[in-house]
Amino acid sequence: METKLKKLLKRRKLTQKKLYDNIAKRYETPIGQYALSQIVSGKKLNYHINTLVKICNVLNVKPQSIVESDELEKQLVKYVMEHNHITCKDEDSE
């Protein structure tokens, strides 16, 4: 199966290495090369929303352009749950 991200890279004639290099130039904490390879190939579907944001920013695309809609929804729900969990902990500690 060819992922949306892989198709986009092909259309733009970008290699995974070039994508990695662009992310590393832009962010102090880049995505690991192995993790990026797993994401591009579709073997890694459950990754942090910050990783998705980094890829999208470097490629100048919206998340829907590189992630299947059901996977995007799962990632967003996970992010919201983590964020709400942190907020609840903060409120409890006051």
N, C-alpha and C positions, 0 to 999 in steps of 0.2 A: 504494500500500500504506500502510495506517495502522499506525504502530508502537504497541507497547504503551504507550510513554511518552505518545504523542499521545492515545491513548484515555484514559489515566489523567487527563491534564490536562483533557480534555473532561468526563469524569465529575465532576471536582472543580471545574469551571468556572474553571480557572486558565489564564491566557494565558502564552505563553512569556515575555513581558515581566515578568509578576508572578513567575514562577519565577526568572528572571534576577535580579530585584530581591531576592528572598528569599535567593538564593545569595550575592549581593554583600553583603548585610547580615551574613550569618553567617560568611563567609570573607574573609580578608585578600586572598587571590588567587582571585578568582572565575573563572568560566568566561566566555569571550568570548561576546557576544551572537550573533555569526555562527556560532561553533562550536556553541553550544546549539541554534540553529535547525537546523543540519545534523544534529545528533543526534536532535532531535525528529522531523524529517522522514524520518529513516532514510538520509539521504545519506552520513552519516559513521558508519561502523560500528566503525572501529578508533580508539579513543581511550583515553586513560590511565585506569587503574583509579581514580586519585584523583578524576578527573572523575565517574566513576560513583558513587563514595562521596559526593561532595558533593550530587549530584542525589538520591540515595537518602535521605541524612540530612535534607535540606530537605523532601522529600515524606513522610518517615517510612515508607519501604517497603524491602523487600528487593530486591536486584538482579534476582531472577527476575521481579519484578513489572513491570519496565520494559525488560528486555533479553531477546531471544530466547535460549533455552538454549544453542544452538550458538555464538552470539556471546559469551555470558557465559563459556563454557568457553574460548574463544580468548583472551579478555581475561585470565582467571585464569592460563592457561598462560603467556602473555606476561609477566605480572607475576612469576610464580615463576621463569621463566627469567632475567629481568632481575635479580631478587633473588639468585638463585644465582650469577649471573655476577659480581655485585658482591662477594658473599661469597668466591668463589674468588679474585678479584683481591686482596682484603684478606689472605687467607691466604698468597698468593704473595709479598706485599710484606713479610711478617714474617720 
